[in-house]
């Protein structure tokens, strides 16, 4: 048993100042007590934030899709740029990019990531000798950095609603249900004993996962692990909604809820375009809405109906998706700010009363933990010890107490105050530094320079 003492500790029952957290050899919190009774760490202890939606390779694209073309620019034109980028990536590249990204995530205060992993095969669509080669590279990157990983191999076998054929870069994503389940089972066998690893499954979307293969994949997953998480892109774009209606006479969320038993193990990523009825129906399932405000803004997706969803008791978490930002604070801030701009009023998430920062932070912790199938998200006995400390000496935090700390953390300034990061009871960042960051950074730079040379 190891005990650590902090200046302040955020717990589900309120703040302790000071507080002590006892952690067992299993990486779980054994006790949380008031007082200063352990190794002195100091700082402000918060639960580590789960990042419930990541496409790791897209971090290397950040900043490369901001030039206007001759026509109207949208998600669909961005997707074509992404396809061209994907065509140049090999296994070594994928590992280097993921390691750099995960190191950045940890230093920003994310302690776990759900990798929505669809880059499976070689550029011509042929499988690698190890069918799970690319999934393994992502897992190696997570292990090297120390971030907890929920791996979600993606089912992708159609180019559009109704089974349109796959072509171009999509060939790298394509698997039928049987082959996709082999990747899932392989990764379960290799890494299932690791307490900081979990595997689930991700139907890419209703347009890219045919109805029969989707049923087959979900049935196969249930045979392996009936509690494994299931994530799906849903209703991100208005064109996607229109195409789904043309194909099935149903909107995407409506169609999914009619045809599958959606519940707490599900995460519906984006769910941007819903009717009021769909919003209430999704909230009632106990599923998590996976929201990625910086990516949704970057792609021009639209705004999630946050106020109505929260009023209906809906659960949510945050993800950095395409990684134009790797900051949980920025995701939370823009989740609220987008609503303020649309409604032209303030403190939307805090209604009817209370702290906006505290409510958003708590909701993202709870929903993220559920979506990750990881017992994290709070500093309390029995939970996994995923903890971050904020540097209490930062000028903006001076004099702040309790929930005012979270309001300041989320809404005041862009200087990252995260100092130390613990995952599963082990420190992976101390005093703002990751022990592998220089070597990881050098490998990433080599990859970026090589990719730039290919593009030229």
N, C-alpha and C positions, 0 to 999 in steps of 0.2 A: 504494500500500500504506500502511495506517495501523496503527500498533501502539499497544495500550493496556496499561497495567500495573495489576495488581490486587494487593491484599494476599494473597488466596488465590484459586485457581481450581480448580473441580471438573472433572476430566477422567475419561474412561473408564479411564485407567490409574492413577488416584489423584489426590491433591491436590498442587498446587504452591503454595508459600508463600515468596516472592511468585511471581507468574506473569505472563507477557506473551502477549497474543493479537494476532496479525497478521491483518488483514482486507483482502481485495482489493477492487478497484473493483466487482466483481460481487456484493458482499455476502456472500461466503463466507469462511470461515476459511482462511487460507493456512498458518498455523503456530501452534503453542502451545508455549511454551518456559518453562523455569524462569528466574527473574530478573526484574529491574525495568527493562526496556529500552524502554519506550514512554511515550506521554503518560500521566501519572499520573492514574488514576481512583480507585484504592484500593477499599476494600470487598471483599466476598466475591462472586466471580463464579460464577453457576450458569447452566445452560441454561434458557432461557425455557420455560414450561410450555404445551403445546398444550391447548386446551379443545375436546374432540372432540364436544360436543353442546350446541347452543344453539337456543332459540326466542326470538329477541331481543325480540319484542314483549311477551313475558310478564314482562319486567322491570318494566313499568309496572303489573302486577297484584300485585306482591309486597306482602304484608300485607293484601290485600283479600279473602282467602278463608279467614279464620281465625275466622269467626263460625259457631257451630253452628246448624243448622236444626232443624226439628221431628223429622226422621227420622235414620237412621244416615248419617253423613257418610263419603265414600269418594272415590277417584279419580273415580268416575263422576259424583258430584254436583259435584266440583270442575270437571270438564269442562264441565258446563252453565254454570257461572259464567264460565268462559273463553270459551265460545261467545258469551255476551252481551256480553263485553268486546270481542271481535274485531269484532262488528257495528258498532262505533263508530269503528274505526281507518281513516284514510285514508293515502295515500302519504306526505304530509308528517309525519304522526304516526309512521309506521313508521321513517322516516329519523331523526327526532329521538330516538326511543327507542333505536334501534340505536347511534347515535353516543354517547349517554350511556353505554350499557352497555359498549361497546367501550373507551371511555376508562377506565371503572372497571376493566375487565379488565386493561388494560395496567398501570395503577397497582398492581394486585394481583399482577402477575407472570405473567399469561398473555400470550403473544406471538403466538398464532395461534388462530383459532376456526373450527370447522366449523359453519356455519349450516344447520340442518335446516329448510329454508325452505318452508313450506306455505301461507302467506298470499299467494295469487296474484292474486285478482280483486276486483272491487268488491263491496259488501255484498249485492247481488242476484245475485251469481254471474257477472255479465257481465264479459268480459275488458276491461281497460283498452286504450286505443288502441295502446299499446305492450304487447304480451303479457307482456313481461318487466319491466314497470314496477316492481313491488314488489321483484323480485330486484335491479333496478338501484339502488333506494333503499338496500337493505342494503349493496350493493357501494360506493356512494358514501360511506356512513357509515364503512365499513372503511377506505377510502382516506383520508378526512379525518383519522382517528385514527392511522393507520399500522399497525394490526394486520393480520397476514397472514390471508387469508380462503380457506377451502375452502367454496365454495358448493354446497349440496346441494338442488336443486329437488326437491320431494316429489311422488311419484306417489300420488294419493288419488282413488279413483273408486268406492268402495263404502262404505255405511254400516255394514257388518258382514260376517261370514263368509257366503259363499254369494251375494254380490252384492246385499245389501240396499240399498235406494234411499237416496240422499243427500238430506238436507233441512236447512233452517235455515241456521245459520252455516257448515255444511260446504260449502255451495255455493261459498264463497270459496276452498276448497281444491281443488276438483274439476278434474281434467284427464284426458283419455284419454292413452294412451301417445304418440300422435303429437304432440299439443299440448304435452305435457310435454317431449318431445325438442326441440321448436322453442325452448322457453325455454333448455334446456341449450345448444343450438347457438348461439343468439343471444349468450348470455353468454360462450361460448368465443370467438366472433368479436370481441366488443367488448373483452375483457380478457385474452385468452389470452397476450398478450405481456408481461403484468405478472408478474414472478417471484414476487410475493407474493400471487398469485391462482391458485386452482385450482378447477375445477368437476367435480363428479361427479353422483351421482343417489341419491335416497333413496326407495325404496318405504316408505310410511309404516309399514305393518305388514301382516301376512298378512290381517288382517280388512278393511283399507281399500284394499288393492291386489289386484284380482282376478287369478287365476292366469294367464290369457291375456295381460292387459295387462302384467303383471309380466314375463313372458317377452319380450314385444315391446319393452318399454322397455329391458330389459337387453341384448337383441340390438342395438338401436339405439345404445346407449351404447358397446358394444364396437366398433361400426363407426367411431365418432368417436374413441375413446380406450380401448384395451384395458387400460390401467392405471388408469383413473379410479376413485376410491373409491366404494364402495356402502355405505350405512348403512341400517339398518332397526330400528324398534322391535320388540322380541320378548319375549314371556312376562313382561310387566311386572306383570300382575295375575292372580290365580287365576281370576277370571271369564273372562279372555281365554283362559287355558289350557283351561278347561272348555268354552268355546264352540268352540274349535278342535278339540278331541276330538270334540264332537258333530257337527261339520261334516265332519271328515276322518278320524276315528279315529286321529289322531296329535296329539301335543303340538306347540306351535309350533316349538320348536327342532328337534325330531325331523322335523317336516314340511319345514322349510326345508332341512335337510341332505339329506333324501331327494330333493328336487325341484330343487335348484340346486347348482352347483359352488362351494361356499363356500370361500374361501381368504383369503390375507393382505390382499387389497384390500377385504374386507368388515369392517364393524364392526356387531356386534349390540348394540344399545343396551338396557341394563337386563339382559336375560336373567336376571331375578330368580328365576324359578321353574323350575328344571331338576331332573331326576332325576340320580342319580350317573352313569348311562350317558350322558345328554345332556351333562353337564359334561365328561366325558372326551372325548366326541366333538367338542365345540366346541373344546376345547383342541388337539386333534389337527389341526384344519383350519389353524391358523396365523392365523385371524381374531382380531380384537380385541374383547374385551368392553368396551363403553362404559358405565362406571359413574358414576352421578350421585347420590352418597349423600345430599346435603342435600335434593334434590328427592324422591328415593325415600322418605326419612323423612317429608318434609312431606306426601306423598300417601298414606302408609301402605302402600307397595308390599310391603315385606318385605325380607329380607336375601339378597344374592347369596352363593352358596356359595364364598367366597373361598379358604378353606384347601384344599379339594379341588381347586379350579381351579388354584391355584398349584402344588400337588403334581403335577398332570398336565401342567405346563409351559405353562399358558395365558397369553395376552398380554392386557393390560388398559390402559385409559387412563381419564381422568376428564373429566367435563363438568359445567357448572353448569345445564344444562337449562332449568328455569323461572326460575332466577336469584333464588331466595329468598336465596341467598348468591352472592357473586361473589368467592370466595376459593379458590385451589387448596389452600391449607393446610387449610381446613375440610373440603374434599372428602376429602383424604388422611387427615385425622385421624378423620373419622367413618366412613370405609371400614374403618379398623382398630377403632375403638371399637365399632361395631355388632357386629363379630365377637367382641370381648371380652365384650360383654354376653351374647351368645347362648351362647358356649362357657364363660363364667365362668373364663377364663384370659387371660394377657397375651401380648403380642408374637406375635400369630397370624401376621402377614405375614412375620415375620423367621425363622420356623422353617426349618431346625432350629437355626440360630444366626446372629447378626449384628445389624446395626442395622435397626430397624423403619422409621425415617424414611428411611434411605438406600435400602432395598429398595423401599418404596412409591414414593418419588420417582423412582428409576431406572425402575421398571416403567411408571409413568405417562408418563414422557418417551418411552420407547421405543415403547410402544403408541400413544401420542398421535401421534407423528410418523408412524407407519405408517398410522394411520387418516386422517390429514390429507393423505397423499401429499406430504409436505413433508420435505425432507432436513435436519431440525432435530433437537433432542433431545439433543445432546451438544456439548461444547466440544472439537472436534478438527478437524484439517485436512480440508477438503472439505465440511464441513457448512455449512448456512446459519447466519450469525451472528445467532442469536436468543439474547440474553444478558440476564440481570438481575443487578443487584448488590444485595446486602443491606448495610445500614448496619452496619459492624463496630463502631461506637461504641455500639450498643444494649446496655444493661446485661446482658440475659440472654445475649448472645453473648460476653461477656467471658470469656476463658480457654478458650473452646471451640475445639477443633481437629477437622479432618477430619470423620468421619461424625457426631460429636457435634454439629456445627453443624446438620446436617439433622435430627437427633432433636429438637434444641431448636427449630428453625424450625417443624417440624410440630406438636410436642406441647406447647410451652410458651408460653402467652400468646396474646393476641388483638391485639396491636399490630403492624401491618403493617411489617416492616422493609425492604421493597423500596424502594430509593432511585432507581436508574437502570434504564432498560429500552431495549434495542436490538432492532430487528426488521430482518432482512436487511441488517445492517451500518450502519443509521442509528439514532441516538438519538431515541427518541420520548417518553421521560420522563427528565427530569434533576432530581435532588434532590427527587423526589417530585411533580413538577409536569409536567403535560401542557400544551403551549403553547396548545391550543385549549379547555381545560377550562371556562373561564368562559363563552365564547360558546356552547359545546355545552350547558352547564348551563342557560343562560337559555332556549334553545330547548326543552329538555326540560321545564322548569318551565311554560312557556306551554302545551305540549301536555298536561301533567298537569292543569293548571287547566281547560283546555277540556274534557277528558274528564270531569273531576269535575262540571263544570257540566252536561254532557249527562246524566250519571247521575242528577243531582238533578232 
